[in-house]
Every structure is written in structure tokens, then in C-alpha cells.
Amino acid sequence: MTAAARAPAFGRAPLFRQETAARGTAIVSRMTRSPDADAEPSDAALLALYADGDQAAARMLTARHAPRVFALARRMLGEVAEAEDVTQETMLRLWKIAPDWQADRAAVATWLYRVASNLCIDQLRRRRNPTRSASDDALPEIADDAPGAEHRLQADDRAAALREALAALPDRQRLAILLRHFEDRPNPEIAAILDASVEAVESLLARARRDLAQRLAPRRAELGFTDG
């Protein structure tokens, strides 16, 4: 039986977020091989175990990485259903290559981000429509700690303006911004994900920030954006 055939049916993204504390404890207990009871197995070790037929390894890798893959895809695509499809396809591709995975290649997380990024860009190209904007759940709401309806409305307007400005960026610029500022990935890892040099990533980020600043500048006072 192939690795892909053994892959568990992960279903839609909501299932990725339904791992209970009890299941997580059981998986860690089973998967920990070292004498140190508190140590968790590495991604590469889990992938090797899955290649040998261990389904608990797949569940642990899914719980560890699928939510972040889904978050990136949702922000890139602005459609929950499409983000779920990208997440599932990304994880399936990981299971397919598990028997041939080399521990000295890119980190599993970096590989997953790269596959998901390419799938997102392919999807955007297929359904490109200049008038299309990201849905309201494409990006997290900006935190609003101040009371009052006026402040909440301003926060909603600010989040909507940011979503609109991000959606207008070229695909690779938007992807670089999301990886850097929403996924907290360092520039060298973003370079590996985008198959680009670190200098190219820095250029993408600089252009994206300038574009965002220009798009938001006319409404800075209205939206409550402040310098610094």
C-alpha cells in the first residue's frame, strides 16, 4: 500500500482544529521515543514514522502544521472552501513524498509553506478577477482594546481597508507580507518558500510596504493609523 493510500481522511479544515487535549496527550505519549519524556519528535522523525505506517505520526504532523497552512491559504485566497482544499492537497502531497523524504532537505514546515504558496498562486491565476476582493474572514480582525461603538467601528473600517489594500497587491508581494507579518517567518525561510534570494524577498517586502502605505495614506486620519 502506498503512502498516499495510507493517508488518513483529514476532511475539511474545521477537523484540523478539533484535536482534543486528550488525543494530543495520547499521541505525544505514543510518539516519544527518547528517554526524555518531555521531548517531542521532530517533523522529520514523524514523517519517517508515517512512511513506516504509523498513522499517529500523520495525526501529530497534521495537528502541528495544518492550521497554519490553512491560515495562510485563507488570507491569500479570501475563500474558506478554497483554503480548505489547498490545505488538504498540501498535506496529501506531504504523505506522498514521505517515503523519499531526506532529513537534510528543507524543513518540513518550509516545504509545506512552499507547496501551499504555489497552490494559492495557481488558484488565484485560475480565477483572476480584478474586481474581486478578499472576504471578511480573510484576515484576522485588528485588536480593539478601547471601549465605545465609535472605536469599534473605526477598528472594523481599519481591518476592511487593510484587507482591501492587501488584496490589491501582486500575488508574490502579498505572499511575502503575509509570511513575514502574519506567519512571523524570517526572511531566509521566506526566500526558501518562494524559491528566491533573501535580497529578492527584501525587495518584495519593500515594494509591498510602499504600495500599502500609498493605498492607505488618503485615509490614515479617518482610519486612526498613526506614524511609528
N, C-alpha and C positions, 0 to 999 in steps of 0.2 A: 504494500500500500504506500502511495506517495505521501510526502509531507503535506501537500495541498489537500489530499483526500482525508488525512487525519485531522485537518484543522477544524476546531470547534466552530459551530454556527454561532457567530457572535451577534448577529441580528443588527438592529438599529442602534444608533448612538446612545439612546437612553439606557440600554442594557449595560453600556460601558460604565455608567455611573451608579449601578445598582450593586456593586460589590459590597457586601456587608463586612463589618469588623470581624465577625466570627470566621467568615470564609478567609479573609486576609490573614488572620492569625493561623488558621489551619494550613494555608499554603506556605507561609513562611516556615512554619514548623517542619513541613514535609521537605521543602526545598533546601533548607540549610544543611550543608554537608560538612562545614568546618567545625572544629571543636568549639569555636566561639558561638554560643547560642544566639547572640545578638546580631551576628553578621548576616547580611542578605546576599544572595548570589548575584553576580554581575549579570548584565544583559547578555553578554557573550556566553556565559555559563548556562543561563536559562535557555538560550537558543540552541545550544548543543544538546541539552537535555530534551528539548522538544523534538529535535531531529532524531533522537533515540526513542521517541514515542511517548514522552511524558507530557500529558495534557495539562497537568498543574502548572508546568512551566509556561505554557501558552497563556493560561489564565492570568498568571502573575505578570507576564510581559504586557498583556492587554490592559490590565488594571494600571500598570505603570505608565504606559505611553499613549494609549488610545484617546484619553480625554484631551491631551494637549494637541494631538494631531487633529482631533475634531474641532477644537477651539480655533486653530489656525485656519482650517478649511472653512469654517463658518464665517470668520472675519474676511477671508479672501473672496468667498462666493456670495455671501449675504443670503444664502438659502440653506435652511436646516437640512432638508432632504438631500440636497446635493453634497453637503458637508458629510452627512452620514455615509453616503455612497463612497466618497473619497476615503473616508476613514476605513471602511470595510475593505476596499480594494487595496489600500496601503498595507493593512495588516495581512491580507491574503498573500500579497507579494512577499512579505517577510517570511511567511510559513513556507512558501515555495522554494526560497533560496536557503532555508535553514540548513539542509544537509551540506551545502557548499560554502557556508559562512566561514570566513577566515578571521580569527581573533585579532589579527594585526591590521585589518582594514578599518574603514571609518567606524566610529562609534555607532551602535545600533540607533540611538536617538537621532544622530545626524543623518543617517541613511533614511530613516523614516520621514524626517522633515523634507529631505530632498525629493523622495518619491511623492509625498503629499503635495509639495510645491509644484512639481511638474504636472501632476494630475489637475490641480487647481487651474494652472495656466492653460492647459489643454481645454478644460471645460469652459473657461472664460472666452477662449477663441472660438469655441463652437457656438456659443450663444451670445456673441458680442452684439451689444445694442447700446449706442452712445447715450440714450435717454434713460437707461436702466440705472437705478440707484440701489444701494445695499438696503436690506430690510432692517427694521428697527432693532432686531436682535443680533445684528452682525458684529457689533462691538459692545463691550461692557459699558454700562452707564457710568458717567463720571460721578465720583462720590460727592455727596452734598451734605455737609455736616451742619449747615446753618438752618435754623427754623424759618418757617414762613412760606406761603404759597408763591410769592414773587421769586424767592431764591430757588425754589424747586423748579419753577417754570424756566428760569434762566439756565439752570443745570440741564434741563431737558433740551432746550434750544442749543446749548453748547455741544451736547453729545450728538445731536442731529447734524449740526454744522460740521463737526469733526468727521462723522460718518460720510457725509456728502463729499467733503474735501478728500478724504482717503479714497473713496470710490472713484474719484476722477483721476487719480494718479495712474501712470503706466503700471502694468502688472508687476514688473520686477522691482520698481521703486516701492510700490505698496507692500510687496512681499518683504523687502528689506526692512521697511519701517515696522511692520508687524512682528517680524522675527526679533528685531533689536529692542523695540519699546514695549511690546505686549508679551512676547515669549522670553525676553531677557537673555537672548542668545548673544554671545560675544562675536565680534566681527570676524575672527578667523573661522569660527564654526559656520557663520552665515556664508562666508566665502566657499566653504566646502559644500554647503547645501545648494548654493546657486551655481556651483562649478565655475567660480570666478576668483580673481585675485582679491586680496584684502584691500588693495588700492581701489579696485573697481567697486567693491562694496561701499567703501567710504565715499566714493563719488556718487553712487546711487543714493545713499543716505543724505548727502549734502543737497543734491538736486531735489529730493523728495521734501526735505525740510523747507527749502526755499519756496517750493511750489505750495506747500501747505500754508506757509506764512503769508504768501501773496493772496491765496484764496480766502484766508480768514481775516486778513488785515482790514477790509472795509467794515467788518462787524465786530472788531475787537472790543470796543467800548460797550456795544449793545450786549455782547455775549459774556462780558465780565472777564475776558482774558487780560492778564496783566503781564508786564515785562518781567523777565527773570524767572 
